[in-house]
Amino acid sequence: METSNPLVPATYDLVWSVVAVITVALAVVASVSLSRAARRLSPWLAFAWAALIVLVPVLGAVAWLGVGRRTEPGVRPPR
């Protein structure tokens, strides 16, 4: 019995597998980063970030790594 699907080339399987691994790795990195920064966040804000990372893995993780971990409650960035 043939193990590969003749309608889908093996390259597509490989590419989508790599995309899935990268997505999971990005979500894990963002989750670890969030867990380390959770002490300086309010419980609701930490929960909101965690929900965003889990429900929208790529956008949530990129948003946390790009913006979220730099923000501190009550402290305004310099102008």
Protein Blocks (a to p, Z undefined) as FASTA:
>chain_A
ZZbdfkbcfklmmmmmmmmmmmmmmmmmmmmmmmmmmmmpcfklmmmmmmmmmmmmmlmm
mmmmmmmmmpcghiacdZZ
